Structure formats: C-alpha cells, structure tokens
Amino acid sequence: MEDEDDLRTIVADALAAQGFAVTAAENGVEAIAFLRGDAQFAIVVTDYSMPEGASGLDVAREAAVAQPNARVMIASGLQRAQLPPIPDTVRFLPKPYRFGQLVTAIHEHVSTGR
C-alpha cells in the first residue's frame, strides 16, 4: 500500500518481476477492502502515513483480524519512535529504502516473522 502513484507502480512491478504476486492499494481504505476480500496474503507491506482516513497501523490491525496468517510490514519516513506503538509482530522498515532492502525484509519477515 502506497499513496504515491509512481512509487506504488515501480515497487509493485519490481516485486512482480521477482516472482511475487502483488495486489497494490493506493490508500488504507482500499487495502482494508482487499484484506476483507477472498484473497489470502502472505505479507502486507504498507506505508504508515496514508490518505483517506486509514493509516498503515489501521491496515495492520485489520490484517491481524482478517488475515491472521499474513505478516505485516510498515514503512515510514518517520522514525519508529515518532509513531504510535507498533505491535511486536509488525516489522518496521525505515524510508527511504533500497529495493533490495525491501525484498530482503520481505523474505526475512515471511520466513521468521521478524
């Protein structure tokens, strides 16, 4: 989930090229609708600050209910200490990040839960 159109498209395309099945959402409301749908997700990667009234933390909370087997990663340009408490099961990824860092973090988080 990323609200910046160009960044969302680039990251989604790059992840798809790495073999990931990607569902891209432009805001938290759309991401929550996907989570409540029929698709099952292994990992949910979301930006913390999102428009339309649902933050990345809101998405993480919904994922815990609607997709309890999915791992969640929140990315933000803010420092973790500047954010509200993030559940221990949610991985924090500081922005800006390199694509390789994102892929590594996804693999680590899916395989270890950390």
C-alpha positions as CSV (number, residue, x, y, z in Angstrom):
1,M,0.0,0.0,0.0
2,E,1.5,3.3,-1.1
3,D,-0.3,6.5,-1.9
4,E,2.4,7.9,-4.3
5,D,1.3,6.5,-7.7
6,D,4.7,6.3,-9.3
7,L,6.4,4.7,-6.3
8,R,3.5,2.2,-5.9
9,T,3.7,1.2,-9.6
10,I,7.5,0.9,-9.6
11,V,7.6,-1.2,-6.4
12,A,4.7,-3.4,-7.5
13,D,6.2,-4.0,-10.9
14,A,9.7,-4.8,-9.4
15,L,8.2,-7.2,-6.8
16,A,6.2,-8.9,-9.6
17,A,9.4,-9.3,-11.6
18,Q,10.9,-11.0,-8.5
19,G,8.1,-13.6,-8.6
20,F,5.8,-12.1,-6.0
21,A,2.0,-11.9,-6.7
22,V,1.2,-8.3,-5.9
23,T,-2.0,-6.5,-5.1
24,A,-1.4,-2.8,-5.0
25,A,-3.6,-0.4,-3.0
26,E,-3.5,3.4,-3.2
27,N,-4.8,4.0,0.3
28,G,-5.7,2.3,3.6
29,V,-9.4,2.1,2.8
30,E,-8.7,0.1,-0.4
31,A,-6.1,-2.1,1.4
32,I,-8.7,-2.9,4.1
33,A,-11.2,-3.9,1.5
34,F,-8.7,-6.2,-0.1
35,L,-7.9,-7.8,3.3
36,R,-11.6,-8.4,3.9
37,G,-12.0,-10.0,0.4
38,D,-11.4,-13.6,-0.7
39,A,-7.7,-13.3,-1.5
40,Q,-5.2,-14.6,1.1
41,F,-2.0,-12.6,1.6
42,A,1.4,-13.9,2.9
43,I,2.6,-10.4,3.6
44,V,1.1,-6.9,3.7
45,V,3.5,-4.0,3.1
46,T,2.1,-0.6,3.9
47,D,3.2,2.9,4.3
48,Y,2.3,4.4,7.7
49,S,1.0,7.8,6.6
50,M,-1.9,7.3,4.2
51,P,-4.8,9.5,3.0
52,E,-8.5,8.7,3.1
53,G,-8.7,8.1,6.9
54,A,-7.0,4.7,7.4
55,S,-3.3,4.7,8.3
56,G,-0.8,1.8,7.9
57,L,-1.4,1.0,11.5
58,D,-5.1,0.7,10.8
59,V,-4.3,-1.7,8.0
60,A,-2.0,-3.7,10.3
61,R,-4.9,-4.0,12.8
62,E,-7.3,-5.2,10.1
63,A,-4.8,-7.7,8.8
64,A,-4.4,-9.2,12.2
65,V,-8.2,-9.9,12.2
66,A,-9.0,-10.6,8.5
67,Q,-5.6,-12.2,7.5
68,P,-4.2,-13.7,10.7
69,N,-1.6,-15.7,8.9
70,A,-0.3,-12.7,7.0
71,R,2.9,-10.9,8.1
72,V,2.7,-7.1,8.2
73,M,5.5,-4.6,7.5
74,I,5.0,-0.8,8.0
75,A,7.3,1.6,6.1
76,S,7.7,5.2,7.1
77,G,9.9,8.2,6.6
78,L,9.3,9.0,10.2
79,Q,11.4,7.4,12.9
80,R,9.8,4.5,14.7
81,A,9.9,6.5,17.9
82,Q,7.8,9.2,16.3
83,L,5.0,6.7,15.5
84,P,2.4,5.3,17.9
85,P,3.3,1.9,19.3
86,I,3.6,-0.8,16.6
87,P,2.7,-4.4,17.6
88,D,5.7,-6.6,18.1
89,T,4.5,-8.8,15.2
90,V,4.7,-5.9,12.8
91,R,8.1,-5.2,11.2
92,F,9.2,-1.5,10.7
93,L,11.1,-0.6,7.6
94,P,12.5,3.0,7.5
95,K,12.2,5.0,4.4
96,P,13.9,5.7,2.1
97,Y,14.8,2.1,1.5
98,R,16.5,0.4,-1.5
99,F,14.5,-2.2,-3.4
100,G,17.0,-4.9,-2.3
101,Q,16.4,-4.0,1.3
102,L,12.6,-4.3,0.8
103,V,13.0,-7.8,-0.8
104,T,15.3,-9.0,1.9
105,A,13.0,-7.7,4.6
106,I,10.0,-9.4,3.0
107,H,11.8,-12.7,2.8
108,E,13.1,-12.4,6.4
109,H,9.7,-11.4,7.8
110,V,7.8,-14.1,5.9
111,S,10.2,-16.9,7.0
112,T,10.9,-15.8,10.6
113,G,8.0,-13.4,11.5
114,R,10.6,-10.8,12.4
